[in-house]
Amino acid sequence: MLQSTFSSVETRRSWVVASVALLIMGIAFGAPWITLVALKDIAAEVRGERSIPAFASALMWMGSGVGGILMGRIAERIGIRFTVIFGALMVAIGLALSSLGPTLPLYIGHGLFMGLIGIGGINAPFYVYVSRWFDRRRGSALALISSGAYLAGALWPPIFARLIAYAGWRHAMLYYAAFELVLIVPAAALVLAPPPQQERPLRKHEGGVSKSVLGWPPNLVFALQMAAIFTCCVPMAMPQTHLVAFCSDLGISAAHGAAMLSVLLGAAFFSRQLWGVISDRIGGLYTMLAGSACQAVGMVAFLLTQDEVGLFTVAGLFGARVQRSCAGERADIARIVSGRGGLLADADIAVVQWLGHGDGRLARRTSLRSFRLLRACLRGRACG
């Protein structure tokens, strides 16, 4: 066996690095949830226009995607330790600037500081960095760190709901800015050492000829997978982003809405680990197909439900069944387009995925109206 002549780079330290990366991403991705939990409070300061804080959230996600390419290349040159510490500092500045209120400070704080040069310096570079610590269970490792956003969504909304009720959303942003700096900066400085060098056996197809994927050029498959991830993330973003406000519209308290969101994202965190293991066994393609089928079922269930108990149930099922792991897709894509470099592959996928989340936020008004109309039609109330 060729592979037996090469020693694995995976050690106990590999999992320590992945766990710290998960912690950092869970803290960094907590910042934008303040705006989502306080969406109605912020909107109340601009004549109830929820599109303003929703657009700020969209700018953060889109900025983090685009920034992932820029900051990822910087991380390749000077190391990820600097980009993570710098990103944490920018997230803190973005929160402080956003606390000045809508509209312009909120947009700049979210889009530029929290997104482009903040989370952009943490998210996409981490995928490449952690993947270099693994060569046998890479899908499981990337599934773990890609759950950072879901861990943040499961943990922080109930805390933010109480903090905002006690101190207001502006002070909540300032308190969290200090908190994330105190935790992320020391963790990055102490743990994020350069990754080990990997030895790879030369395979038959690597003699200068590009390997086809399913008989198609690798770049075409790469583009098709980006399109698939985009169309996946738009419907996936809607329940996560607007569940708290939607519950408020139905007369359900914001605290219960935040708890519902935590149920959804907590289920997503644990199920993503399972999808990571599945991806290691059956590959990214079949994982995407299975997850997409589950996603369609979950969205139909949301259309048919509006009472509190039903929404809690559907939220848990949506998180458990829909949040399939993108880690297997990232690992497969990195192999497919290895000629372009793993960094660009992961950064490109991050851009498309986060743009999908942003599109879901930008489409709030239209999508919610369509959501309600379609649900009424399906229940026989508003058609004909």
N, C-alpha and C positions, 0 to 999 in steps of 0.2 A: 504494500500500500504506500503510495506516494506521501499521503498525509502524515503517516507515522514518523517520517524523518524530520518533521518540523514540530518544534515544541510550541505548545499553546501559550498565548500571552495572558490568558485568564488566570487570575489569582484571587485570593480573598480581597486584596486591595482594589481589584476591579469593581467588586460589588460595593465596597466602601465609597469609591468615587461615584458610582451610579446612584447610591443612596443620597449622597450629599448633593448631587445634581438635582435629584428629585426634590429635596428640601428647598434648595435655592429657587427652583422653578415654581414650587408651591407657594413660596413667599412672594416672588416677583409677580406672579399672575394673580395674586390677591389684590393688587392695587386697582385694576380696572373694575373689580366687583363693587367697590364703594360707589362708583357712579351708577351702576345698574341697580343696586339696592336703594339708592337715594334718587332714582330716576324721577319719581313724582315730586319729590321735595325740590330738586333742582329745576324741574319744569315749572313749578309754581312761581319761581322768580322771573320767568319769561312768559307770563300769560298762559301757562299750562301747556306750552309747546314741548311735548316729549321728544319731538324730532331733534331738538338741540342737544340734550345729553346723549341721545341715541347716536347722533352723528359724531359726537366726540368719541364715543366708544368705538365706532366704526373707524375713525381716523387712527385710533390706537392700534387696532388689529392690522389695518393696512400698513401703517407705518412700521410695525414690528416685522411684517413680512418683507417689505422692501429693504428695511434696515438689516435684515438677516444676511443679505448678500454682501452689503458693504462691511458690516461688522464681522462677518464670517471671514472675509478675506484679510481683514486686519488681524483677526485671531490666528490665522495661518502664519502671519509674519512675526507677531510679537508674543503669541501665546494667549490662551483663553483666560488666564488669571486676570490679565489687565482688562479685557473686554467685559468680564462679569462684574468686576469692581466698578468700572466706569459705568456700566449699564445700571447697576444698583444706585449709584449716585444720581444718574439722570432720571431714574424713576422717582427718586425722592424730590428732585427739583420739579419734575412734572406735577407731582401731587401738590407741592407747595404753590406752584403757579396756578393750578386748576382751582385751588381753594379761594382764589380771588373772585371766582364766580363766572357765570356765562356772560358773554359768549366767547369772545376772542381768547381770553386767558385759558378757558376750558379747552378750546380747540388746540391751541399751541401746546399746552401742557400735556394733553393726551397724544396728539399726533406726532409732534416732534420729540419731546423729551421722554415720555413714557413709552412711546412706540418705536420711532425710527432709531434713536440712539440709546434707548433704555432696554426694553425687552428684546429689541432687535440684536443687542449685544450679548444676550443671554440664551435665547431660545434656539435659533438655528445653529450657532456654533457648538452648543452642547451636544447635538445629535452626532456631529462628526467627531467631536472629542471623545464622547463615551464609546462610540462604535470602535474606536481604535484600542480600547481596553479589552475588547472581546473578539473572539473568532469562532467560538462554538455556539454560544447562546446569545448571539447579538440581537436577535428578534426579541427575546425576553427582556434583555437589558434596555433596549430602546422603547419597548412597551412600558417599562417601569418609568423612565424619565418623561415619556410623552404624556404620562398621567398627571404631570405636575399641575396643568391647568384644571383638571378635574378634581384633584386634591384640594386646590385652592377654592374651587366652587363649592365643594362639599363642606369645607371647614369654615370659610370666612363669612358668607352671607348672614347666618344667624348672629354671629358676633357683631358684624357691622350694623345689623338692624337695631340691636340694643345700644351700640355705641352712638349711632346717629340719633336715636330717640333721646339719649342722655345728653350728648354734647353738640349735636348738629353735624351735618355732613362736612362742613369746612374743617372743623377741629378733628373729625375722624380722619380726614386726609392727612393732616399734619402729624397726628399721633402715629399713623401707620408709616409715614415717610421715615420717621425716626426709628421705628421698630425694624423695618426691613434693612436699613443701613447697619444697625447694630448686629444683626444676625448674618447677613449675606457677606459683608466685607471680611470679617475674620474667617468665615468658613471657606471662602474662595482663596484667601491668602494662605491658609494652612493645608488645604487638601488638593487643590487643583495643580498638581505637578504635571510636567510633560508626559504624554502617553508613551508606552513602550513601543519599540520598533517591531513591526510584524514582518515575519518571513513568509513568503508565499511560494508554493510550488508552481512551476511553469506548466500551464495547461495547454492542451493541444491547440485550442483556438487562439492562443495568445502569441502566435508566431508572426504577428503583424497584420493578420486579417481579422476584421471586426466580426464578432459572433452575432448572428441574427437571433431574434427573439420571436418564436412562433412563426418563423419564416419571414418576418418583417424587419426593417432596419431598426436598430436600438433607439435612435432619436424619435422615430415615429411612435414606438411603444411608450417612450418617456412622455411625449406630448399627450397621448391618449390617457395615460394615467393621471397627468396633471388635470386634464379636463374632467376625469371621473372624480377626483378629489374635490374639485371646485363644486361640481353639482351635488356632491355628498354634503359638503359643509354648509351650503345655504340652508337646506331644511334642518340640518343638525343644529344650526345656530339659533333658529327661531325660538324653540322652547327654552333654551338656556338663557337667552337674553331677555325675553319678555314675560317669563312665567310669573315673576313677582308682581309686575304691573298688571298683567292679565288677571291674576287672582284678585287684586284690588278692584278691578273693574267688575268682577263678579260678586263683590261684597265679602271676599275672604281677606282676613287681616294680612298686613305686610309680613308680620312675623311668621304666620303660617305659610305664606308664599315663599319666604326665605328658607323655611324648613323643607318645603317641597323641593326647592331647587337643590338643597343639600342632599336630599334623598336621591334625586336624579344623578347628580354628579358623584355622589359616594358610590352608587351602584356602577357608574361608568368607570370609576377608578379600579374597582375590583375586577370588573368584567374585562377591562383592557389587559390586565395581566393574563387572563385566560386566553384572550385573542392572541396575545404575544406568543404563548406556548403553542397554540394552534398554528400560527404563522410559521413557527420554526419547523413544524411537522409537515404541513401541507403546502406551504408557500404563500406568497402575498396575493397571487391572482385568485385562488379559491377563497382566501380570507376576504378579499374585497367583494366577491360575488355573494358569499353567505351574509356578510354584514349589510350589503345593500338590500337584500331581501328582507332582513330584519328591520331595517330602517323604514321601508315602505309600510310594513305592518304597524310600526310604532306611530308613524305620522297619521295613519287612518284612525288609530285608537284615540289620539289627541282630538281629532275632528269630532268624534262621537261622545266626548266627555266634557262636562262642565261643573259637576258637583265636587266638593272638596275631597271626599273619600275616593271618588273615581280618579281625580287628578293625581292624588298621592300614589295610587296604584299604577296608573299609566306612567307617571314620572319614573317610578322605580323600574318598571319593565322597559321603558325607553332607554334608560341609562344602561341597564344590564344587557339588552339585546342589540342596541343600535351602535354603541360606541366601540365599534370594532377597531382593532389596532391598526394604526397607520405605520407602526414600527416595521412590520413585515414588508409593507410597501416601500418604505424608505430603504431598507436593507436591499431589497430586490432592485430598486431603481439605482442605488449606488453601484451595484454590480453591472446593471445593464449599460449605464453610461460611464463606466469607469474611465474611459478615455478622456472625459471632460473633467474628471476629478470628483471625489466624493463630496467636497465642500459645495461646489456649485449645484450638484444634484440635490443635496439636502436643502440648501438655501432656496432653490427654485421651488421645490415642493412646499416648503414653509410659506413662501409668498402666495402660492395658489391657495393653500389651505386657509391661511389667515384672511386673504381676500374674500374667500367664501364666507367666512364668519362676518366680515365687514359688510358684505352685500346683504346678508340677512338682517343686519341692523339698519342699513340704509333703506331697506324695503319695508320698514315697520308698518307704516300706515296702510299701504296697499295690501300687504300680505295679511294683516290682521283683519281688514275688512273682507278680503277674499276668504280667509280662514272661517270667519263667522258665517258668511253667506253659504259657503260650501257645507259647513256643519249643519246649518238650518235646512239646506236642501236634502242632505242625507237623512235628516230626521223627519222630513216631510212637512216642514213648517213654512217654507218660504219659496217653494217652487210651484210654478203653474199659476 
